[in-house]
Amino acid sequence: MNTLTGLVALVLLTGPSPSYFHYLRPVQVSNAGQHYITVDETVWKHARPDLGDLRLYAAESETPYCLVVERGNSQRERIPVPVLQQSAVGEKTQFLIDMSALAEYDHVDLNLATRNFVAHARVEGSDDVHGRRWAALGDSILYDLSKENLGRNSMLRLPRATYKYLRVVMDGPVKPTDVMGATSEMGENLPALWRDVSGAPRQEQNAKDKDTVLAFDLAENVPAERVVFAVDSTQPDFQRRIEIQDEKGGWIGAGEINRIHMVRAGQKIDSEGQEVAFSSNGQKIIKVVIHNGDDPPLKLTGARLQQMERRVYFDSVGPGQGTLYFGDEKLEPPVYDYAKLFQRDKAASQVTLGPEVANPAYTGRPDDRAWSERHPVVLWIAIIAAVVVLGGLALRSIRAAATGNAGD
């Protein structure tokens, strides 16, 4: 029973409750579906650095969410592609695959009815199904060794291609009627989403080291993850080493920026990179040092700090008012099935947060410290009293012993 009571008390002390949060911001949802909130400087200022104390409530119910750092990724969807004109040409099987639904691709999976075989497939590509010239795209060995428990392969591997049609010629036992269909993958690359977290920097020139130093002011607790430069288009080709420091000159990161447009040995070289990645959290001032060496300073037209956008995705059953709570330093990060199984909806809409206000229902968490930590004065009084009592008993024992010795 005591164990159960302790567990209940632990849950009450560590779990969320609207009255435990210092701050809140209203969330107005206008329709059903998936939505997201962008974490801004106001939330960063009063939330935990890991954002683990964010909680969404609709009425009095906690709303599950998924916190996503928009690093960018590649999403792929498998789709069927039509197989056309399966036919026998001599002793070979030939057919066409219509790839016009894909912008680009590098493989095709065939659905073959043939079993226990080995076959050679030659693939060609063209944008004109009736064209006379087809580009050779390579060869693949297809097989089914299921009788020997050695698996199967029915994939045509290709260099990355954009042809609308593929022509496949196969040697071996695969008959035209055995080619049942084909699939491939349509890919979509989602870029990282960046947001500015600083204004224009203060710029100074270090005459001794010939360095250009940019000092950025950051709002409290806001992380920064890269610096992006804008260099005047009239700047000649350059390559400069960059160092990122904190306010006291401590090292945070390093990299280089360049712009190289030249011809060497008859080959044109084009290279341009004007950003440097790093990681900082909690620094109020970030210093960016451009090491110019003996070259003149770069013709900078701007520079800014950025972070990857953090989004809080959640689902809503309809329009209504919600609340984002934060500012509970003892709250553990949430564990939701929604986050484990999260799938981004391309139609997800952004929800704008209302202004931050102090939580009027805030009471704070119950004091979970040990009794001795909550009542140190009483503890010290008890300790002193015990010392006095023990001292008195010891003194009394010494006197009694002395009296007894004197009587002897």
N, C-alpha and C positions, 0 to 999 in steps of 0.2 A: 504493500500500500504506500509506504514511504517513497519507494522508487517511482511509482506512478505519479505521485504528487509532485516529485522533483522534476519529472519529465514535462508534466503539464506546466509547471512554473517556468521551466526553461523555454518552452515554446512561446509562452506569453511574453517572456522577456526579450526573446530574439526575433519573434515574428513581427510583421508590419501592423500598424494601426494608424489611421489618419491623425490621431492625436499625438503621435510620436514625432511627426515631421515638423521642422521649423518653418518650411516655406511651401507654397503651392502656386500653381498657375492654371487658370481655366483653359479647357480644351473644348472647342465648339465643333461638332461633327455635323455636316449637312446632309449626309446620305449614307446608305449602307455600303459595305465593302471594306477593302483594305485601305488603310491610311498610314501616314507616317508623320512624325514630328522631328524636326531638325534641332539637334542640341546646339544652343547658342551660348554666348558668353555669360548670360545671366544664370543659366542653369549650371554652367561650369563653376561659377563663383561659389555657390552654396551647396552643390552636390559633392559626393565623394569623388576622388580622382578617377576611380574605376567606374563611376556612374552606377554602382551596384545598389544604391539606395533609391533609384527612381521607381515609383509605383504609380500606376494608372488606376483610377477608380471611376466607375460609372454608377451614379447614385451611391450606394453603400457597398457595391460589389467590386472586387479587385479584377481588373482587366488584364489578361496575359498579353505579353508583348515580346518582341525579339529586337535586341539592340544589335544593329549592323554597322560595322565600320566599312564605308564604301570604298574598298580597296580596288574594285574592278575585278571582273572575272569573265570567264568564257562559258556561255550556256549553249548546249547542243541539244537539238531535237531530232529524233530519228523519224524519217518520213519515207513512205513508199515512192519508188520511181518506176514509171511504166516500162515494161519490157515489150518490145515490138518485133514483129517479123521473124519469129523463131523459124529457122529453116535449115535444111541440110545442103551444104555446098560440097559436092564430092563426098569425102569421108569425114568431113568436119561439120560441127554445129556452129551456126552463125546467128546472131541476133543483135538488135539495137536496144539501147537504153536511153530514154528521154530524161536528160538531166536539167532541163530548162527551169525547173522549180528552184534550183540551188544556185546561189551567186558564185560559189566555189566549193570544191570538194577534193578529197584525197583518197577516198576508198568507196567501194560499193560492195554490199553483202548480197550474194545471190541465194535464192531459195531453190535448191536443187532436190529433185526427187530421187536421183541416183544414189545408190549406196555401195560401199566397198569398191572404190575406184580411185585412180590417180589420173589427172588430166592437166594439160597445158593450155593456158588461155592467153591470147594476145589481144591487147586493147588499143584502139585507135580513137581519136577524137576529131570532131568537126562541128561547125555551127550550121552547116547545110546538110540535111539528111540525104539529099540527092547529090551532094558534091563529089567530085572525082578525087579530090586530094584530102586524105585523112592523115592526121599527125600521129606518129607512133608514140604511145604513152607507156609502154612497158609490158612485161610478161609476168604472169603469176602461175604458181602451181597450186591446183585445187585437189583436194583429196577427201575421202571418207574411209577411215580405217577402223570403223566401229567394231568389225568382226574381231579385230586384234586388240580392242580396247585402247587404241592409240589416238582417238579423237578424230576431228575433222576440220577442214578449213575451206570455206567457200567465199573468202573475201578477195576482191580484186584491189590490190594496192597500187596507187597511182601517184605521180608527182602532183602537187597542187594544181588543179586545172579549173577552167571556166567554160569549157566547150559545152554546147547545148545537147550534143548527142555523142554517145559512145558506141563504137562497133566492136563486138567481142567475137572472136573466132576461137573455137575450142577444139583441140585434138583429144581423142580418147572416147570413152564409152558414154559420155553424157549426150543423150538424145535431145532434139529440139523440144519435144513435149515434156522433158524433165525439167526445163527451165520454168519454174512456177512463178517467179517474181523477183523483185530486188528492192533493197532499201539503202538509204544513205543518211547522212546527218547534215542538218542545216545548222551552222554555227552562228552565234552572235556574240561579239566581243563587247563587253560592257566596260567602259573606261572608268578609272578611279574618279571620284567626285571630290573636288577640292574647294575649300572656302577660305577666304582671307580672314586672318585673325589679327592683323596689325594695320596701322596707318603708315604714312610715309616715315622713313627712318631719319634720325639725325645723322648727318654725314660729316666726317672730319678726315683730314689728311695727316698721316703720321710722317713728318718730315724726316725723322731719323731712319725709319725702316722703309720709307716710301710706300707704305701700305695705305689703302683706303679702308676706313672703319665705318660701318653702318650700325647704328644702335637702334634697336626696335623696342618699343614698349608693348608689353603683353598684359591683358587683363588677368586678374587673379585666377590661378589654377588652370588656365587655358593651355593645353599642349600645342606645340608647333612641330611640324614634321618635314617642312622643306622651305627653302628660300628661293624665290623666283626673281630673276633679274630681267630688266628691259634695257638693252644696249642700243644706242643710236645706230641707225642704218649706215651712217657715214664712217663708223668705226672700222679701221683696217682689221685684217685677220688677227686673231688673238687667241691665247691660251693662258688662263690665270688660275693659280691655286687659291682655293677658298678654305678658310678655317672658321668654324662656328664656336663661340665661347659664351660662357655665362657672364654675369655682371662683374665677377671677380677675376675674369680671365681664365677660368677653368675650361678645359677642352670638352666640347659636346659632339663635334662631328667635323668632317672635312670632305673635300671633293674638288672638282675643277669645272670651270665653264670655258667654252671656246666658240669660235666662229672661224671656220676654215673653208674657203672656196678658192681652189687653185687647180692648175693642171700640172701634173708631173708624169714624165715618160709617156706623154700622149693620153693620159687618163685623167679625167676630171674627178677631183676630190671635193665632196660636199659634206661638211660636218658642222652641226650647230647644236650646242647644249647650253642652256642658260638657267639651269636649276640645280640645286644641291639638296639631297635628302639628309635628314638627321632626325633625332628624337629628343625632345625636351618636354619636361612636365614640371610646372611649379615655378619656373624662372620668370621673374617679372621683366627682366631686361635680357635681350639676346643681342650679342655682338657678332657681326659678320665682318671678317677681315679679308680683304682682297689683297693678295700679295702681288704687287706689280713688278717686283724686281727692279730693273733699271729702265723699264718702259714707262711712258706717261700713264697717268690714271685713265681708266676706261671712261668713255663718254656715256655714263649711265643716264637713262631717262626715267628710271623708276626701279623699285625693288619692294617686295612684300613677303611677309611670312604667311604660310598656309598650313592648314591641317586637313586630313581626310575627314570628310563629312560623316558625322555619327547620326544615324537615324533610328528612331523608335517606331517599329512597325507594329500595328495592331489591327484587329478586325472590329467592325461595328455592325450591329444588326439594323441600324437605322439612325436618323438624325437625333441629336440630343447633346446634352451638356456633360462633359467629363471633367476630371481634375487630375493634373500631374502633381504628385507630392514628391518632395526631396528634402534632404537635410536631416538625415538620421544616421549618425556616424557608427552606430552599433548594429545596424541592420545588415544581414547577410545578403549577397546577391540572390535574385530569384531563380528558381528552377521550374520552368514551364514546359509542358509538352508542346505548346505552341512554338516555342523557340527551337526545340529539338527537331520538329517536323516542318519548320518554316519553309514556305515557298513564296518567292516574291511575285506579286501580281503586277504585270506591266501597266495596269490601269490604276495602280495605287495612287492616291491623291494626297498632297501635302495639307496638313492641318496647322494653322498658325496658332501659336500659344498666346494667351492673354498675358497681361502684365503680372510680374511677381508680387505677391503680397505675403506678409507674415501670416502664418496659419492661426486664425482666431481660436481654433479648438485645441491648440497645442497645450499639452500638459507635461510632456516629457515622459521618459520611460521610468518605471518604478526603479528605485535604487537597488541594484543587484549586487552592491558591494558586500563584503563580509561584515558581520555585526561590529567587529573590532575596528574596521576602517570607517564605518559610519559613526562610531561613538568613541573616538580616540581619547577624549577627556575622561570619560567614565572608566575606560580601560586603564589609563595611567593612575587614576585615583585608586582603583582596585589594586594595581600593582604596588603603589606606595603603601596602601593600608596593609597589604600582605607582608611587605618588607618590615613595616613597623611592628606588626604582630609577631612575626618570626623573630625579629630582633629582640622584642620584649621577652618572648619565651626563652630565647637563648641566654639573655642576661639573667633571667630568673633562675635558669638551670645553673649558671656559673656561680651565682650567689649561694644557692642551696648547697652546691658542692663545696664551696669555701667554708660555710658554716659547719658542715659535717666534718671537715678536716680539722677545724678548730676544736670541736668537741672531743675529738680523739686525742 
